[in-house]
């Protein structure tokens, strides 16, 4: 058939494929952001737990006698607590221990 034309692909199919690709790309980006956020949270909580442990060692070394939920040498408990609270809360806890240790060191 001379002059007969092939049917053009329907635009709806092209749109569906484009939308699917965009959704897959968006999901991949969201997953990467989630991984980065999780890694950052783990890193900051590791810092917090190590700092809390060092502060407890200073508490014992200086014979300050601080006790309670914030004052212990269990690295895992510090780490898990940090993972369950907002950054402002664990930062405040570390700062409060620093403040208490500074006061103790002056005695």
C-alpha positions in Angstrom: 0.0 0.0 0.0 1.8 3.0 -1.2 1.1 6.1 0.8 -0.3 4.2 3.8 1.0 5.5 7.0 2.0 3.6 10.2 -0.3 4.5 13.1 1.4 7.0 15.5 2.0 5.8 19.0 -0.7 6.9 21.3 0.4 9.8 23.5 -1.3 8.2 26.5 1.2 5.3 26.5 4.1 7.7 26.2 2.8 9.7 29.1 2.3 6.6 31.2 5.9 5.5 30.6 7.2 9.0 31.3 5.2 9.2 34.5 6.4 5.7 35.6 10.1 6.7 35.0 9.6 9.9 36.9 8.0 8.0 39.9 10.9 5.5 39.9 13.5 8.3 39.8 11.6 10.1 42.7 11.5 6.9 44.8 15.2 6.3 44.2 16.1 9.9 45.3 13.8 9.6 48.3 15.5 6.3 49.3 18.9 7.9 49.0 17.8 10.9 51.2 16.5 8.5 53.8 19.7 6.5 53.8 21.7 9.7 54.2 19.4 10.9 57.0 19.7 7.6 58.8 23.5 7.6 58.5 23.6 11.1 59.8 21.4 10.2 62.7 23.5 7.2 63.5 26.7 9.3 63.3 25.3 12.0 65.6 23.9 9.5 68.1 27.3 7.7 68.1 28.9 11.1 69.0 26.3 11.6 71.7 26.8 8.2 73.2 30.6 8.5 73.2 30.3 11.9 74.7 27.9 10.7 77.4 30.3 7.8 78.2 33.3 10.2 78.5 31.2 12.5 80.7 30.4 9.5 83.0 34.1 8.6 83.1 34.8 12.2 84.1 32.1 12.0 86.7 33.8 9.0 88.2 37.3 10.3 87.9 36.4 13.7 89.6 34.3 11.8 92.2 31.4 14.1 91.5 28.8 11.4 92.4 26.2 12.3 89.8 23.6 9.5 89.3 20.4 9.0 87.5 19.3 8.1 84.0 21.8 10.4 82.3 24.8 9.2 84.4 25.8 5.6 83.5 28.5 3.8 81.5 26.2 1.8 79.2 27.1 3.0 75.7 24.2 1.0 74.1 21.6 2.6 76.4 22.9 6.1 75.5 22.9 5.3 71.8 19.3 3.9 71.9 18.0 6.8 74.0 19.5 9.3 71.5 17.8 7.5 68.5 14.5 8.0 70.2 14.6 11.7 70.9 14.9 14.9 68.9 18.4 16.4 68.4 17.6 19.3 70.6 16.9 16.9 73.5 20.2 14.9 73.2 22.2 18.1 72.7 20.6 19.6 75.9 21.4 16.5 77.8 25.0 16.6 76.8 25.2 20.3 77.6 23.6 19.8 81.0 26.2 17.1 81.9 29.0 19.4 80.8 27.6 22.1 83.0 27.3 19.8 86.0 30.9 18.5 85.4 32.3 22.0 85.2 30.6 22.9 88.5 32.0 19.8 90.1 35.5 20.4 88.8 35.5 23.8 90.5 35.0 22.2 94.0 
